[in-house]
Amino acid sequence: MDDTAFERLVAECENALKRFLYYKLPCKADGDDILQETLLAAYRNRGAIKNTESFKPWLLRIASNKCNDFYRRRAKNPELPMDGIPESVLSYGRSGPAVTQSVLETLGELGVRDTQILRMFYIEDLPQTEIAGMLGIPEGTVKSRLYAARQRFKSVYPFPPETKGERKMSKLPEILPEYTIAKSEKPIFPVKWEEMMGWFIVPRPGEKLSWAMYDFPERKRTELYESEVTGFASVHGIDGVEITVQERRGGEHEGRPESRNLTRTFVAQLTGAHCRILAESHYDGDIKRFFTFLDGDDFIPNWGFGEDNCGNEVNLRQKGIIQRKGNKIKTEALPFLLDAVGRYTVSICGKQYDCVCVIDVNTYNPGIVSEQFIDENGRTVLWRRYNHDEWALNRYKQKWSEKLPGNERLDVDGGLYVHWYDCITDYIL
């Protein structure tokens, strides 16, 4: 392969390669370093490529190996003893260490020798021969220690494999219950919001959730979603959890009048700083389609969020980039507009919730604003959607102020937005 062909193929894969490295490594600086190592190794071995269609997976495989080398170097660094390795049990990423609390807690209950050898083999991906050399013990002893440590881990781990079968979910009402939203004069409190943005479930083993959409002004339920974390999963070497979602649609919504049921699968990762989707799959007729964070324009507009697709923030505090007074909202000129704008008491289903109101503006789709009320536990109590008056005008052939004349309005930077539908989850039932 000549230099011109190599440069062309690298240019075609560059965005996917950067996304992969920035997800895999602790920070952008490390990602840039490994990027250079990857490209240099690829250039030196470019003669091995006979079929240009194999170039992208070949390049990503080199990048993956370079990432493994990076973490092996870390493990060997005498200034970083094994006891001090950051507790990112499933994976590392530029958004922070992965939060896998159940695994961390289980490791914390094991002895030092068990924890050490499990970390070296499963986290640092070290071969048994290398572990033997680092610990100064025979390879056979490494094997026996690993076996014993695995058995002790299994005996303590709180999430044994579950038998498959239909699970019962809380039934959300057909008609949205009446609610009130009262502004509080108390200061906004910081909140740890670990939910997957737009899907309300926390990507952590053992989590289950039902949620539903209700169109206004009828307040009638149009869609029902039943979600469950079903196990651990890995996408392009980035570890997270698998979430299965059963969607039940009835009546018109988003311009689709038919009723339908759909099974969708996500892989999501919760880190100390962000919650992000790594992959999504669903059936399109008889074809099961997969989209991952490396798929660029096919993935990011629907499932990505944040700078370099880092995900939605976990630690929410008021930043001041969105200001709200009543139904008037002013924003700064930033690409990702999500901010806490006030404290409110939401009364629904006979209960009261002290909430922070989080507004996001045009995050996924231009012309859409959402209003989310999150309580001190970091769970969504109520989610409300507003459309710009001319959103999807070609599809609906009518402005939203004409289509829904009695619905609530927002003024966002001088533009008119009309309330369309709400979402609640079984958390409030």
C-alpha positions in Angstrom: 0.0 0.0 0.0 1.5 3.4 -1.0 1.5 6.5 1.2 -1.3 8.2 -0.7 -3.7 5.2 -0.2 -2.7 4.9 3.5 -3.4 8.6 4.1 -6.8 8.4 2.4 -7.9 5.3 4.5 -6.7 6.9 7.7 -8.7 10.1 6.9 -11.8 8.0 6.4 -11.4 6.3 9.8 -9.9 9.2 11.8 -13.2 10.2 13.6 -14.0 6.6 14.6 -10.4 6.1 15.8 -10.5 9.2 17.9 -13.9 8.3 19.4 -12.6 4.9 20.3 -9.4 6.2 22.0 -11.1 9.0 23.8 -13.7 6.6 25.2 -11.0 4.1 26.2 -8.4 6.3 27.9 -8.5 8.5 31.0 -8.0 11.9 29.2 -7.7 13.5 25.8 -3.9 13.9 26.2 -3.5 10.2 26.7 -5.8 9.6 23.7 -3.7 11.9 21.5 -0.5 10.1 22.6 -1.9 6.6 21.8 -3.4 8.0 18.6 0.1 8.8 17.4 1.5 5.4 18.5 -1.4 3.7 16.6 -0.8 5.6 13.4 2.9 5.0 13.5 2.4 1.2 14.1 -0.2 1.1 11.3 2.1 2.9 8.9 5.0 0.6 9.6 2.8 -2.4 9.0 0.7 -1.1 6.1 2.0 -3.8 3.9 0.0 -6.4 5.8 -3.3 -4.9 4.5 -4.3 -6.7 1.3 -8.0 -5.8 1.3 -8.8 -2.1 2.0 -12.3 -3.0 3.3 -10.5 -4.5 6.3 -8.5 -1.4 7.1 -10.9 0.1 9.7 -11.2 -3.0 11.9 -7.4 -3.6 11.5 -6.7 -0.1 12.6 -9.0 -0.3 15.6 -7.4 -3.6 16.6 -4.0 -1.9 16.7 -5.5 0.9 18.8 -7.0 -1.6 21.2 -3.6 -3.3 21.6 -2.0 0.1 22.2 -4.6 0.8 24.9 -3.8 -2.5 26.6 -0.1 -1.7 26.4 -0.9 1.7 28.1 -2.6 0.0 31.1 0.1 -2.6 31.3 2.7 0.1 31.6 0.6 1.7 34.3 0.4 -1.6 36.3 4.2 -2.0 36.1 4.9 1.6 37.2 6.6 1.3 40.6 5.1 4.7 41.6 1.6 3.2 41.2 1.3 0.2 43.5 -1.4 -2.3 42.8 -3.3 -1.1 45.9 -3.6 2.3 44.4 -5.1 1.5 41.0 -8.2 3.7 40.5 -11.3 1.7 41.2 -12.6 1.6 37.6 -13.5 -2.0 37.7 -15.2 -2.4 34.3 -13.4 0.2 32.2 -11.6 3.5 31.9 -12.8 6.5 29.9 -12.2 10.2 29.4 -15.4 10.9 31.3 -14.1 9.3 34.5 -13.8 6.0 36.1 -16.7 3.6 35.5 -19.1 3.3 38.4 -19.8 -0.4 39.0 -20.6 -0.2 42.7 -21.7 -3.9 43.1 -18.3 -5.1 41.8 -16.4 -2.6 43.9 -18.3 -3.6 47.0 -17.7 -7.3 46.3 -13.9 -6.8 45.8 -13.9 -4.8 49.0 -15.2 -7.9 50.9 -12.4 -10.1 49.6 -8.9 -10.5 50.9 -5.9 -8.5 49.6 -4.4 -11.5 47.7 -7.8 -12.2 46.0 -8.4 -8.6 45.1 -4.9 -8.2 43.7 -4.9 -11.1 41.4 -8.4 -10.5 40.1 -7.5 -6.9 39.3 -4.3 -7.9 37.5 -6.0 -10.6 35.4 -9.4 -9.0 34.7 -8.9 -5.3 34.9 -5.3 -4.9 33.6 -5.7 -7.8 31.2 -2.3 -9.2 32.1 -1.4 -12.8 31.0 -0.8 -15.4 33.7 2.9 -15.7 32.8 3.3 -11.9 33.3 1.4 -12.0 36.6 3.7 -14.8 37.8 6.8 -12.8 37.0 5.4 -9.6 38.7 4.4 -11.5 41.9 7.4 -13.8 41.9 5.4 -17.1 42.0 5.1 -20.1 39.7 2.4 -19.9 36.9 0.7 -22.9 38.4 0.2 -20.9 41.6 -1.3 -18.0 39.6 -3.9 -20.4 38.1 -4.8 -21.9 41.5 -5.1 -18.5 43.1 -7.3 -17.2 40.3 -9.6 -20.2 40.6 -10.0 -19.7 44.4 -10.4 -15.9 44.0 -13.2 -16.4 41.4 -15.0 -18.9 43.6 -14.9 -16.5 46.6 -16.0 -13.6 44.4 -19.0 -15.6 43.1 -20.0 -16.5 46.7 -20.2 -12.8 47.6 -21.4 -11.1 44.4 -25.0 -9.9 44.9 -26.2 -10.4 41.3 -26.2 -14.1 40.4 -27.5 -15.0 36.9 -31.3 -14.8 36.8 -33.6 -17.3 35.2 -35.3 -15.9 32.1 -39.0 -15.3 32.3 -41.6 -12.6 32.0 -41.4 -10.0 34.8 -44.2 -8.0 36.1 -43.9 -4.3 36.0 -45.8 -1.6 37.8 -48.8 -0.6 35.8 -48.8 3.1 34.9 -52.3 4.7 34.6 -54.1 5.2 31.3 -54.7 8.9 32.2 -51.9 11.1 33.6 -52.8 12.0 37.2 -53.3 15.7 38.0 -50.3 17.4 39.3 -49.1 20.9 40.5 -45.7 22.5 40.2 -44.9 25.3 42.7 -41.8 27.5 42.6 -39.7 27.4 45.8 -37.6 30.2 47.0 -35.1 27.8 48.5 -31.7 27.6 46.8 -31.0 24.9 44.1 -29.4 21.9 45.7 -26.7 19.8 43.9 -28.0 16.4 42.8 -26.4 13.2 41.6 -28.4 12.3 38.5 -27.3 8.9 37.2 -30.3 8.2 34.9 -29.8 7.5 31.2 -30.9 10.7 29.6 -34.3 10.4 28.0 -34.8 6.8 29.2 -34.9 7.3 33.0 -33.3 4.1 34.0 -30.0 4.0 35.9 -27.5 1.7 34.1 -26.6 -0.4 37.1 -27.2 -4.1 37.7 -30.6 -4.9 39.3 -32.3 -1.8 38.0 -35.9 -2.1 36.5 -38.2 0.7 35.5 -41.5 1.4 33.7 -42.3 4.8 32.2 -44.9 6.3 29.9 -45.8 9.2 27.7 -49.0 11.2 28.0 -50.1 13.5 25.2 -51.8 16.8 26.1 -54.5 18.1 26.4 -56.1 14.7 26.6 -53.5 13.4 29.2 -54.0 10.0 27.6 -51.1 7.4 27.7 -49.7 6.9 24.2 -46.6 4.9 24.9 -45.4 2.5 27.6 -41.8 1.4 28.2 -40.6 -1.4 30.4 -36.8 -1.4 31.0 -34.4 -3.7 32.8 -30.7 -4.0 33.2 -30.1 -7.6 32.0 -26.3 -8.0 32.5 -22.9 -6.7 31.7 -21.8 -5.9 28.1 -18.8 -4.5 26.2 -18.7 -2.5 23.0 -15.4 -2.0 21.2 -13.6 -2.8 24.4 -15.6 -0.3 26.5 -17.6 -2.0 29.3 -21.0 -1.2 30.5 -24.4 -2.8 31.1 -27.0 -4.1 28.7 -30.5 -2.7 29.0 -33.6 -4.3 27.4 -36.5 -2.0 26.7 -40.0 -3.2 25.7 -41.9 -0.4 23.8 -45.6 -0.5 23.5 -47.1 2.2 21.3 -50.8 2.9 20.8 -52.4 5.8 18.9 -50.7 8.6 17.1 -47.4 9.8 18.2 -44.5 11.5 16.2 -46.7 11.2 13.1 -46.9 7.4 13.3 -50.6 6.4 13.7 -50.1 2.6 13.9 -49.9 0.6 17.1 -46.8 -1.4 17.6 -44.5 -3.3 20.0 -40.8 -3.0 19.7 -37.8 -4.5 21.6 -34.8 -2.3 21.9 -31.5 -3.0 23.5 -29.0 -0.5 24.8 -25.5 -0.8 26.2 -24.8 2.1 28.5 -22.0 3.1 30.8 -22.2 5.0 34.1 -19.0 6.8 35.1 -18.2 9.1 38.0 -18.9 12.1 35.8 -21.3 11.1 33.0 -23.9 8.6 31.9 -23.6 7.7 28.2 -25.0 5.2 25.6 -22.4 3.0 23.9 -24.7 1.2 21.5 -28.3 0.7 20.5 -30.0 -2.2 18.6 -33.5 -2.9 17.4 -35.3 -4.9 14.7 -36.2 -3.2 11.4 -38.5 -5.7 9.9 -36.5 -8.9 9.8 -33.2 -7.1 10.2 -31.6 -6.4 13.5 -29.7 -3.1 13.3 -26.8 -2.2 15.5 -25.4 1.3 16.1 -22.4 2.0 18.3 -20.6 5.2 19.4 -18.1 4.6 16.5 -20.9 5.0 13.9 -20.7 8.8 13.9 -23.6 10.5 12.1 -25.7 7.3 12.3 -25.4 7.2 16.1 -24.7 10.7 17.6 -27.9 12.5 16.6 -30.1 9.9 18.3 -28.1 8.5 21.1 -25.1 10.7 21.7 -24.8 13.8 23.9 -22.2 16.2 25.1 -18.7 17.3 23.9 -17.1 14.4 22.1 -20.2 12.3 23.0 -19.2 12.1 26.7 -22.8 11.7 27.8 -25.0 13.6 30.2 -23.6 15.0 33.4 -24.1 13.0 36.6 -23.2 15.8 39.1 -25.8 18.5 38.4 -25.2 22.0 39.7 -26.5 25.4 38.6 -24.1 26.7 35.9 -26.0 29.9 34.9 -26.0 29.1 31.2 -29.8 29.0 31.2 -31.9 31.6 33.1 -35.6 31.2 33.7 -38.2 33.7 35.0 -41.7 32.2 34.9 -42.2 31.0 31.3 -39.4 33.1 29.8 -36.0 31.4 29.2 -32.7 33.0 28.2 -29.7 30.9 27.1 -26.1 31.4 26.3 -24.7 30.6 22.9 -23.3 27.2 23.7 -23.6 23.9 21.8 -24.9 21.8 24.8 -27.4 23.6 26.8 -28.5 21.8 30.0 -28.7 23.5 33.3 -30.5 23.5 36.7 -32.8 26.6 36.6 -34.8 26.5 39.9 -36.2 24.6 42.8 -39.8 23.4 42.7 -42.3 21.3 44.7 -44.1 18.8 42.5 -47.3 17.3 43.9 -48.5 14.2 42.1 -50.2 10.9 43.1 -50.8 12.3 46.7 -47.1 12.9 47.3 -44.9 15.9 47.3 -41.4 16.0 45.9 -38.7 18.6 46.5 -37.1 18.9 43.0 -34.5 20.7 41.0 -35.8 21.7 37.5 -33.4 20.9 34.7 -33.9 22.5 31.3 -32.2 21.4 28.1 -32.6 23.3 24.9 -32.1 21.7 21.4 -29.8 19.0 22.7 -30.9 16.2 20.4 -33.1 17.9 17.9 -33.4 21.6 17.0 -36.6 23.0 18.1 -37.2 20.9 21.2 -37.0 22.0 24.9 -37.4 19.6 27.8 -38.3 20.4 31.4 -37.2 17.8 33.9 -38.0 17.7 37.7 -35.4 15.6 39.6 -35.7 14.9 43.3 -32.9 14.7 45.9 -32.5 11.0 45.1 -31.6 11.8 41.6 -34.7 10.3 40.1 -37.1 12.0 37.6 -40.5 12.8 39.1 -41.9 14.5 35.9 -40.5 15.2 32.4 -42.2 17.7 30.0 -41.6 18.3 26.3 -42.1 21.5 24.4 -41.9 22.0 20.6 -40.9 25.1 18.7 -44.0 26.5 17.0 -42.7 25.5 13.6 -41.0 22.2 14.6 -41.6 19.5 11.9 -43.9 21.8 10.1 -43.6 19.9 6.8 -44.7 16.7 8.6 -47.6 18.1 10.7 -48.7 20.9 8.2 -49.7 23.1 11.1 -48.0 25.2 13.7 -48.1 23.8 17.2 -49.8 26.9 18.6 -52.6 26.1 16.1 -52.5 22.3 16.7 -52.5 22.6 20.5 -54.0 26.1 21.2 -54.8 25.5 24.9 -51.4 24.0 25.8 -48.8 25.8 28.0 -46.2 28.0 26.2 -42.6 28.9 26.8 -40.6 31.9 25.4 -37.1 30.6 24.7 -34.8 33.4 23.5 -37.8 35.1 21.9 -39.0 31.9 20.2 -42.4 30.3 20.9 -42.4 26.7 22.3 -45.6 24.7 22.9 -46.1 22.0 25.5 -46.7 18.6 23.8 -46.4 15.6 26.2 -45.3 14.5 29.6 -43.5 11.4 31.0 -43.7 9.8 34.4 -42.1 6.6 35.8 -43.2 4.0 38.3 -40.8 5.6 40.7 -43.6 7.9 41.8 -46.3 5.2 42.1 
